[in-house]
Amino acid sequence: MFAAPSSILITGASSGIGAALAEHYASAGITLFLGGRNRERLDAIADTCRGYGAEVLTWVGDITDSEGVREWIVASDKHCPLNLVIANAGVALGSRDVGGLHRAAVDSFAANVGGVFNTVHPALERMALRQPYPVKNAQVAIMSSVMGYAGMARSPAYSSSKAAAKHYGQALRGAFRSMGIGVCVICPGYVSTQLNSHNTSPMPFVMPAQKAARIIAAGLARNKARITFPWQMVILARIVINLPNILVDRLNKPWGAPRLEDR
């Protein structure tokens, strides 16, 4: 049912995984609705996708603009009923001092959680209007992270916001299952993107965005509940969440970055 979406909307499509997914799906007969904040980069990705034969329509705006995102999604669905909506846009924010924790947390949740709400809620509302039930070929995907498996000392705001997105996606999957609407949660490990281009901490098992896009698309085609990769990070994440707290306290350090208490 989910193997061949022909109308696809992707947020955060101007770079990184979003851009790689757009190029992966681009082909003749495909309509892509691509959103991003950087018009120049977004136009470049759109032109590339058009070169593969896809129809491409772009929206330039911020994912935290709830009304703007809603209007874009409703207009896109009216143009061509959406089969797949990928809430990909997000931020990776941190703080080098205690005084910056609040701003980093507020802005992280606004984009990584509020941005997910702003995207998937209007998409689900539009998809739920279709009848009869169960709905055919309608799916949303939420971008979380392997960092969302546990609260990480090196990235409190990012890991916690991604955990919220992960849990919300899992809850929505159960809520919409009988309606026929698929909900998947994507939990990548380290992917070589602009988001982490300035990261000075170790990034084990990092992979190219194009490979990540292929893994994600394969998981979405199977309507996989949670698409976590690479496999090494899956093992590590499952070990971490099952460790006793005394070991978690010893391991959970901001490795590769100064500790806040040292500042």
N, C-alpha and C positions, 0 to 999 in steps of 0.2 A: 504493500500500500504506500510506503514512504520512499520507495527506491528511485522514483523518477519525478522529483518536483520540477515544475516548469515555470512557476512564479515564485521568486525567492527575494526576501528582503533581509538585508544585512546592515546592522549598525556598526560603526567603527570600521568602515570598509576602505578608508583612505590609506591604511598601512597595516603591516603585521599580518596576523591570522585572518582578519577580516578581508584584506586585499587578496590574500592567497585563496581564501574560500571563493571570493567573487571570480577570480580567474579560473579556479577549478570547475565551477559550475557553468561558466560562460560557454555557450555553443548555440548553434542555430536552433530556433524554436524556444529558447529560454528568455524569460523576462526577468531582469535584475533591477531591484530597487536598492540603491546603495546610498548610505548615509555616512556623513563624517563632518568634522569641523574644518578641515583644511581643503578649501576649494581646489587649489592647484593640484594637490596630490590626488584628490578624489576624481577630478576630471581626467587625470592621467590614467588612473585605474579603469575608469569608464571607457576611455578610448581603446585601451587594451582589450577589454571585454567585448566591445563592439567589433574589434578586429577578428574575434573568434565567432562572430555571427549573432551574438546576443542583442536583444533590445535592452537598453540601459537607461534608466531614469535616476537622477541623483537628487539628493536633499542635503543642503549644507546647514548644519545647526548643531546645537549642544543637546546631548542625551538627557540632561537635567531639565530641559524645557518641556514639561509634560504636555502642555497644549500644542506646542509645535510638533512634537513627536506624534501625538494622537492624530492631528490633522493630516500629517504625512502618511501615516499607516492607513487611515480610512480612505484617503484619496488613492493610495496605491492599490488597496483591495478592490476599490470600485473600478479601477483601470483594468486590473487582471486579478481575479481572486487568488489570494496568497495561499500557496501550498506549504511554504517553509519560511519561518521568521527566526532569524538568529540574533539574539540579544548579545552581541559581541563586545560592544564598546565598554571601555572601562579605564581606570587609572591605577597606577602603582605609586602611591604616595607614602612618604615616611617622614621622620623628623630626626634631626641631628641633636636636638636638645629637648628637654622636658616641655619648654614653653611652646613648642610647635606640635605637640601631640594632639591637642584639641582640633586645630585646623586640619591636620592630616586626617583625623578620624571623620570629622564632619564631611569633608570633601570626598573622601573615599566612599563613604556610605551613600552620599548623594549620587555619585556616578555608578558605583558597582552594585548598589541595591536599588536606589531610587530609579536609576536608569533602566534597570531590568523591569521594574514595575511599569515605568512609562512605556516600555516597548511591548511586553507580553500581555498586559491587561487589555489594551485596545485590540491587539491581534486576536486574543482569545474571544473577545466580545464579537468581533466580526465573524470568526470561524464558527462560533456557537449559533449564529443566525442561520447557518446552512442546514437544510433538512433534506431527506429524512435522516434520523440518527440510526446507526452511528455515522458520523461525518466521514467522508472519504478524503484521503490525501490532504490532511491538515496537520501541521506539526509546528511546535515552537522549540527552540533550543536556547539554553541559558549558559553563558560562559562563566564558569567558576574557575577553580585552580586546585592543584594538589595542595597548595598552601591552605586551602579551605578545609582540609581534613583535621587540622589542629591549630590552636592559637600559637603563632610563631613569634618568638621574642625579637627576631630581626625585622619583622614587619607586622606589628600589632594591628594597624588599621587595615592593611591590605588583606591579611589572612582572615581577620574577623569578618570583613565585608564579603569576602568570597565564600566563607562558611555560611553566611546568611543566604547568599544567592543559591548555594548548593542545597541547603535544606528546603528553601522555598520551592525550588524546581522539583525536588523529590515529592513534596506535598502536592503540588499541582498535577504531577503525573497521575497520582492516585485519584485526585478530584475529577480529572477529565477523561479517565480511561474509558468509562462506559459510554461517553459521548463520542468516542472514536478519535479524539484529538490527541496526538502524541506529544509528550513533553520529555525532552532529554536534557541532561546536565553534562556539560563538557568540563573536564578537569585536566587541563594540560600541565605537564611539567615545564621545564625551561625551554622556551622557543626563541629562536634568534629573531627579535623584532625591535622596533624603535622603542618600545615600552621599557625594555631592559638594556638598551644600548649603553647606558651610562652606569650600569650596575658593576660595582667593583668587588662584590662578593662572589664566591665560587658559584658556578651554575652547572651542577653535574648533569650529564646525559642531555645536554642542550641539542636541539634538532632544528633544521631549517623549517621555515613557516610553510613551505610547499608540502613537505612531508606531513606536517601536522594537519594541513587541510585535507589531505587524502585520508588520514586516519579518522578525522572527524566526519567526513562525508560518508565513509564506510559504516561508521557507527550509527549515523542518522538514518541511513538506508535500512538498517536493521531495527530502527527505533529502540536502540539500546538505552537503558535507563541512565547509566552513567558511563561516559566515555573518558576514561582516565588513561593517560599515556605519558612517557614510555613505560614499558612493563617494569623496569627497575624501580621507578617512582611509585608504582602501584604497590609493590612489595614493601618498600620503605614506609609508605603512608599507612598501610595496614598494620605494620609492626608498631609504629609510633602511637596510633590511637588505642592500641591494646596493652601498652606498657603500663606498669604501676606508676603512680604519681611520683614516687621517690626517684625513679629513673628519669621520668620526664623532666623533673626539676633540674637534674644534672645535665641533661642533654640540650634542654631548650635555652640556648644562648644565642646572642646575635653574632654568630660566627661570621668572620670576614668584615665586621663593622664594629666601631667602638660601642661599648655599652653606654646607655644613657646615664647610669649612675656614675660613670667615670667622667662625665662632662659637668 
